[in-house]
Amino acid sequence: MTDLSPDGSAASRQALHESFESLIEGLQAAEERLRSTDPPLNDADLTDGYRWLFSVLQVGMETQVWADTGRPRMVEIVGPQKKWGGDNSDAFYQFTPIDPARTYRVRGRRGDAAYLSFTVYGGPNDGHYSNRIVGTINDRHLDIADDGTFEFVLSERPHDGDWLALAPDAVCAISRDYLIDPTNGRRAEWSIEAEDPPDHPDDGMDVLTRRFGHVRNWFDEQTLMAPVRVGPPNEIGEPYPVSSVTMGWAAGDAAYAMGGWELDEGEALVIEGRSPVCAFWNLCLWNPFLHTYDYGYEQVTINGGQVAYEPDGSWRIVVAASDPGVPNWISTAGRSSGLLWFRWFLPESTPVRPKADVIPIAEVPRGGHATERP
């Protein structure tokens, strides 16, 4: 039970005050790093950086302070106005804390998701990023009913039906659902419930002090990762699958590739490639803080269900400041440089490295008339 007495420990009160001050100091230190990057950030990226700081802090509060393993809930951690850590316009991500000693039942409804998954992560339980994937279950493994509903159990001991094993270091889980048309499509529904919830929350002064410390760990680790710059520009790295040992909350059944772009006025970056058979893939333009530009106004990402393919199944995507009048254009949103991020879920093979070339916008080749993969 929480101690509600008015004469709480002076030491406990002082510790809580100091943990609060530490959060403010962390925010100020991160803001100073934004203002003193070398080379300096341009105005647009700096503006994004200030928004990003508060997104990171907001997610830290949700995942470290308000999280409750006894009575958990699925919490939105990215969105059009909550950008950080590699967001994109096609997906919905939700977080839940995990206590490996408990048994949980997860229920859901698929909706129009082209791909959905639930991944449990292990590692430190102090606000630092997870360092390994405990296990993943996706829609190819789930027993999904005709009405789109499904359920599975999380526990250390095996259970009948769909089950995901918890390891002693399991600390959290992330749900993912990707839609070809995230604006009009029906997103997946998720809920989680502990089979043996406690009668009372564990929310005393000492608990909040400790959790504020976890938020500071989270905030520092996230903000020290950025800004990210890759080079040379206008190249894409070799695609790679994610192993069970990972930094952060990557999906365990995906392949990724990263690159950067830098264009002068009148130039376009033409990216050509071929995706293996997979559940879903997309390309996102990111700023140095690993978040998308404002996709409420312009198409700054594109997915495999939106791409117009060549007759042989390959594709050509054009990154440019203005519409070149060809299929598969994604806008630079007024930026002169940024990051490129590819992801492929459940690929039959590791994708071949896409090629990228800078050419004048007026010389971008036509093509890509098939609306579906041949």
N, C-alpha and C positions, 0 to 999 in steps of 0.2 A: 504493500500500500504506500501511496505517496504521503510524505510528511507535510501536512498543511499548517503546522504550528507557526505562529508569527515570530518566534524567537529562534529561527534557524541558525545554524552554525555560521559565525562570522567568516570563518575560513572558507566555507562552501560558497557563501555569497561573493567573497572576494575572488575566488577561483572562477565563478561564473562571469563576473565582470571582466576579468582578464581574458577569458576565452572570447567574449564579445569584442573586446578591444582588438584582439588578435585578428578577428575577421575584418575589421575596419582597416587595420594596418595592411593586411593582405591585399585588399581591394586597392588601397592607395599605391602599394608597391607595383601591382599589376598595371595600374594606370600610368605610372611613371615609365614602365618598360615600353608601353605603347608609344609614349611621346619621345622616346629616346632610341628607337630602333635604328640600326645602321645597315643599309640605307634607310632613310626616313620613309614612312608610309605616306602614300598619297592621300588626299583628303577623303576620297570615297572609302578607301580601305580603313583609314583611321576612324571614320564614322561607324563603319561596320564593327570595328574593334571595340568601341564603347558599348554598343549593343551586345556584342558577344560576351563581354565581361559579366553583364547582368544575367544573360542566359545561363552561363556556367554557374554563377552563384545561385540562381533560382533552382537549377537541377541539383546542385549540391544540397540545398535545404530540403528538397523533396526526397532525395535518396538517402540522406544521412541523418536529418533531424526528424522528419515526419514519418519516416519508414518504420513499420511495425511488423516484425516477423510473426507475432502472435495473431494479429488480425490484419493480414496484408491486403493491399489493393493494388490494382494495375494503374500506374501513373504515367501520363503522357510525358515523354522527355524530349521530344523534338516536335517542331511544327513550323508553320509559316512565320510566326512571331517568336519562335524559340529555336534559334539556330546555333549549333555548336557540334563539334566532334564528328563531322562527316555526314551531315543531314542530306536529304534529297527530297524532291517534290513528289515522288511516287509512293512513299512508304509511311507507315505509322509505326512508331516504336513505343512500347510501354515497359516500365520497370516494376519489379517487385523484389523486396528483400526476402531472403531465404534463411531459415534456421535448419541446418541439416539434421537436427534431432527430431524435427517435427515431420508430420505427414500432411501433404497438401493435395487437394483435388482442384485441377484446373479445368474449366469448362469454357466452351467457345462456340462460335458460329462463323463459318468461313466467309460468307458474303461473296464479293466478287474478286477476292484475292487470287492473283495468278500464282503466288507463292506465299506461304506463311510458315513460321517456325517459332519455336520456344527454346531458348538456349540458357543453360545454367552455367554460371561462372564461379570459379574458385580463386582463392588467394587471400590477401590480407583483409581484415574486417575493421579497418581504421580510416576509411576514406580514400586510400590509395587505390589505383586502378587494379582490376583483376588481372591475374597473370596466367590463367589457363582456362580452357573450356572443359567443364565437367561432363557435359553431355548436351545433345541437341535432338529434338524431335521435330519433324516437319510434316507437311501435308501429305507427302508420299508415304509416310510411315503410319499416320493416324488412321483410325477407323472412323471415317466421316459418314454420317447418316445421310439419307436422301434429302433431308431438310437442311443440310449443311452443318448440323451440330456435331460436336465431338467432346470428349473429356479424357483426361489421363491423370495419373497419380504421380506425385513426386515423393520419394521416400528412400531411406537407406535399404529397407527390406523389400524384396520383390513383391509385386502385386499382380493379380490377374488383370488381363486387359492391357491397354496402352499404359506404359510405365516408363518413367525416366529416373534413373538411379541418382541419389544424392551422395556425394562424398563428404567426408568430415570437414573439408574446407569450403564447401559450397556457401556462398554469401548472397547471391542475387541471381535474377534471371531477367532476360529481355525477350519480349515478344516482338515479332516482325510480321507485318503483312504488306505486300506489295501489290499495287493495282495498276493495270494498264491505263485506266482512266480514274485517277484518284479524286478528281473533282466531282464526277457524277456517279462513280461506282459505289457500291455498298461496302464499307470497310468491315473488317472482321471484328467480332465481339469477343472479349476476353474477360474472365473473372477467375479469382483464386480464393480458396478458403482453406484454412487450417482445420484438420479434423479434431484437434484438441486445443481450441483457443483458450487463453488465460481469462480469468474473470476481471482482472484489472490491468491497466497499462503500466509499463515500467517507465515512468516519466518524471522522476524526482530531479532535484537540482543538480545532483552529481551526474545523473544521466545526461541532462542537457549540456552540462559543461563538457563532458566527454564528446558528445556529438558535435558541438561547435568545433572542437578540435579536429574531428573527422572532416567537417566542412572545410576547414582551413587546409588540411592535407589535400583534399579533393581540388579545391580552388587553385592552390599553388601548382599542383601537378598538371592540371589542365592548362593553365595560363602560361606556364613555362614551356609548353610544347610549341607555342606559336609566337610570332608569325612563322609560317612554313614557306620556304622558298626552295624550289627544285631547279636543277639545271643540267645540261643546257636547255633553253626554252624550245618549244615547238617539237618536242620529242615525247614519246610515251615509253615507259619502262616495260620490261618483260613481265607479262602477267604471272601471278603466283597464287597458289592455293594457300589457305590458312591452316596452320597446324594446330594441334591441341594446346601447344604452348604459345600464348599470344599476349600482346600488350593491349589491354583494354577490352572492349566489347565487340570484337569482330565476330561475324557469323562463321560457324564451323563448317558450313557446307557451301562455301562460296570461293570464287577466285577474284582477284583484284588486280588492277594496273593503275599506275599514277604517272602523270606527266605535268608539263607546264606549257603555257602559251604566252607569247609576247608579239603584238602586232602593231605595225604603224598604220597610219590612216590609209584607207584604200586597200588594205591587205586582208586576206582570209586564210585561215588554217583549214586545209582539206585533210580529213582523217579517213583512211580507207582500211577496211578490215572485214573479217568474217567471224561470226560468233558460232561456237559449237551449239548443238542442241542443248537447251537448258530451260529451266523453269521461268527465268526472267533475267533480263540484263538491261543496264542503262549506262549513260554517260552524263556526268554532272560537271558544270563549271563551278569552281570554288574560289573564294578569296583566300588570303593567306591564313585565315583562321579556320579553314576547313569547313566553311559553310557556304551554302548556295546564295546566289544573288536573289533578288525578290522575284520569285516565280509567279506572283499574283499579277504581274504586269507584262512580263515577257517570257518567252520560252527559253530558259537557260539550262534545261536538262532535256534529255530525250530517252525514251526506252524502246526496247525491242518490239513492242506492240504498236508503237507510233512510227517507227522507221519505215520509209519506202525503200525496198530492196532492189538490187540489180537482178537481172534475169538469172544469174548464176548463184544467187543467194548471198552474195557479198553486199556490203553497204558503203556508202560514202556520206560522211557527216561534215557539215561546213560550219566552222566557228567564225563569225564575222560581226562587225558592229552594225551593219545594215543588211537588209534582206537581199541576197543575190538572185532571187527569183528562181531558186531550185529547191527540190525537196530536202528535208533533213537539216534545215538551218537552225542553229541555236545562237542566241544573241550574247554578245559580250557585255551587255547592259551598261555600255558607256565606259567600260574599263579598257585599259591598254595591255594588261597582263593578268594572269591568274593561274589557277591550277586545273588540271583535268583528272577526273576520277572515273574509272570503269569498274563495274561489278557484274559478275555473272553468278547466279544461284543454281546449284545442282548441275553444273556443266558436265557433259559426257567426257570431256577432256579439257586440259588446260588450254585456254584460248591462245591463238597465235598472236604475236605482238602486232598491234595496229601500226600502220605507216602514217606519217604526217608530213605535209609539205605546205609551205607558205607561198601563195600566189596572189596576183591582183584579183580583187573581187570580180572584175569584169571578165576574167578568164576562167572562172569556176565552171567546170564541165557540167552539162546537163546529164540527166539519167535518174535512176531510182524511181521507177514508175509503179512497181509492184507494191501494193499496200500490205501484203503479207509475205512472209518468207516462202520462196518457191519450194 
